[in-house]
């Protein structure tokens, strides 16, 4: 996923269908300088992870 789109999704109040390695996730924050995102699986909000933006897919 490109950085600009990831930032739009993170800032939007509308839930987007995004996955990381096939798992539906919520994007909390995008780190522009490292091109990573802080995410968590929708069914495990306590399981926050920092992942490269290219691991994210919008459906």
Secondary structure in CASP SS format (residue, H / E / C, confidence):
PFRMAT SS
TARGET T0000
AUTHOR 0000-0000-0000
METHOD secondary structure of the structure
MODEL  1
X C 1.00
X C 1.00
X H 1.00
X H 1.00
X H 1.00
X H 1.00
X H 1.00
X H 1.00
X H 1.00
X H 1.00
X H 1.00
X C 1.00
X C 1.00
X C 1.00
X C 1.00
X C 1.00
X C 1.00
X E 1.00
X E 1.00
X E 1.00
X C 1.00
X C 1.00
X E 1.00
X E 1.00
X E 1.00
X E 1.00
X E 1.00
X E 1.00
X E 1.00
X E 1.00
X E 1.00
X C 1.00
X C 1.00
X C 1.00
X C 1.00
X E 1.00
X E 1.00
X E 1.00
X E 1.00
X E 1.00
X E 1.00
X C 1.00
X C 1.00
X C 1.00
X C 1.00
X C 1.00
X C 1.00
X E 1.00
X E 1.00
X E 1.00
X E 1.00
X E 1.00
X H 1.00
X H 1.00
X H 1.00
X E 1.00
X E 1.00
X E 1.00
X C 1.00
END
